[in-house]
Amino acid sequence: MTAATILTLAPAPAGPATRPVPEYTAPYASAPLGSLRTRGGADVHIHRDSDGSLSSDCTGCGEYAWTLRLTTEFAQEHAASCHRPPRLIAA
């Protein structure tokens, strides 16, 4: 005699099947640490966030970066490689 596996599929229950997933929000950037000039003439602004991490944003390509490392090396690497000129700010 051989054991058999029975798989039964049921329709999904009506209504939301799961709880809503909260959206990630970046920590509040509380202390600007400085800016680096990119190859394209834009700026990479570096901030120390309220949780002690570092973040940066590029005014050229718009990249936002975040790191737990307490160095600015990640922003220096981006500044050395970004060739986009500064973006125009919509008025």
N, C-alpha and C positions, 0 to 999 in steps of 0.2 A: 504494500500500500504506500502511495506517495502523498506527502503533504502538499496541499495546494494553498496558494496565496490568493486572497480575494481582495481586490481593490475597488472601493466604492467611491464614486465622485458625486458630490452633492452640490447643488447650486449655491452661490455665495449668498449670505444673508442680506436682506434688504437694508438699506441705509449705510452709513459709513462703517467699513469693516475694521478700521483701525482709528486710533486717536490721531488728531492732527500732529504733525511733527513740527516742533517749534523751529523757527528760522534762526540760523546762526547770525549773531550780530558781533561784529568785531569789538574788542575792548575800546574804551574811550581813549583816544590819543591825547594824552595830557601834557606831554613835554616835547616840544620840537628840539631835536638834537642838532640839526643842521641840514644843509643841502649840498648835493654834488652835481656838477655840470656834466651832461651827457655829451657824446660825440656829435649828436645832432643839435646841440645848443639848448636842450630842454634841461629841466632840473629834476633830481630825485630828492624828495623831501623825506627825512628820516625822523621818526617819532618814537619816544618811549611811552608805551601804553600803560594804563592804570594797573595792569596785572604784571608789569615788569618785563613784558616781551617787547620786541621792537617791530615796527612796521614802516613801510615806505610806500610812496606813491610817485609815479613818474608823470611829469607834465607833457611828455612827448607821446609815448605809446599808451599811457593810461594804466600801466601795470601797477597793481597793488600787491605788495609782498608782505609776509608776516613771518617772523621766526622766533623761536624760543632762545636761540643763541644770543648771547648778550654782546655781539660784535656788530659792526656795520659792514662787514665783509660782503654780505649778500647784496647790499645796495651799491657798493663799489663795483662789484662784478656787473651789475645791470647798467650802471652809468658808463662803464667802459665798452659795453656792447650795443647800447641803444643808439640807433642812427636817425630816429625820427625827430623832426623839428618840433618846437613847442606847439601844442594845439591851441587854436583860437577859442577863447571863452565866449559862449553865446551871451549876448546882451539881453 
